[in-house]
């Protein structure tokens, strides 16, 4: 069984911001099996995904974004994914969360391209 992971689509790399791992673990434990989590982890190890760290700058930028959009209930993981896109200069994000990502705008005022479209 293969899974879809919220990922930043950078060039041909599938980049997974590290905060996504905690949310992914939660959802897989709730809706699938540990074998699916293990398959994903093995995919990371084989290079199918690249992990993007949440360094202090990403953590602060995400917290500021949460504060700015406090009326939207934006969580840390989504904020960190968005900030990771900006740090990478990436305009595309793979997500099923249209609610939060549809209202966020990059520094130049543009929305990210949400995949799948």
N, C-alpha and C positions, 0 to 999 in steps of 0.2 A: 504494500500500500504506500503510495507516495502522497505527500502532503503539500499544501500551498502555504508558504510562509510570507508574512508581510516583509517585503524586502525592497531596498532601494535598488533600482536598476541602473547601475553605473556602467556605461559602455556595454560590454558583454558579460561583465561580472554581476553576480547576484550578491549584493552586499546586505548582510543582516546586522543591523545595529544590536549590540549586546543586550540592551534592555528588553528587546523582543523575546529573548530566550526565556525569561521568567514567565511572561504571558503565554508563550507557546507551550511551555511545560504545563502550566495550569490548564489550558484548554485541551491539550492532548490527554491529560489525566482524567479530565471530566468527560471527554467525548470519544476517546479512542483507547489505545492500550500503550503500555510502556514500550512495546515493540516498535510502535510508530515513532516515539521519541528517540529510541535507539537508532532507528533507520535515519532519522534526520541528523543526529549527532555524527553518525558514520559518514553521511553525505558531506557534512562540514569538514570532517577530517580528510575526506578524499578530494576536497577542493571544489565541490559543487557550489558552495557558498563561501563568501569571505566575511568574517566577522569584523564589524566596525566598532571600535571602543567608544565608550561614553566617557571621554576625558573630562576634566573639570570645566572646560569651556562649554562643552555640550550640555553638561548638567545645569550650569547656570543659564545658558541660553534657553534650555527647555523649561526651567522654572520661570523664567521671565515670560516666556510664551504662555505658560499656564496662567500666570497672573494677568497677562493682557487679555486672555480669552476666558477669564474665570466664569463668565456667564454661560459658557458653552460646556462646562464640565470636562475640559480637556485633561486627559491623564498624562502622567509622565512618559509612558511608553510612546504614545502618539506624538507628543511634543518632541521627544528625543529623536524619533524617526524623521520628523519634519526638519529638525535642526541638523540632522546628519545629511539629509538631502542638500540643504543649503551649504554645509561645509564641503561636501563633495562636488558642488556645482551641478547637481543632478536635478533634472526637471520631472523625472518619472518616479512613481512609487507604486509598488504592488501592494494593494490593500483591499480589504472588503469594507473598511470603515469609511464610507462616503460622508457620514455626518460631520465628523471633525475635519477631515482633509479637504472637504469642499469649501470650508470657510477660511482656511489658512491661506496666507499670501506670502510669497517670497519678498525679499528686501526690495525688489524692483516692481512689486505689486501684482505679480502673476501667480495664478494657481498652479499647483503641480498637476501633471498629467497622471490620472489615476488608472491603474491597470488592475485587473482587466477592464477594458473600456466598455 
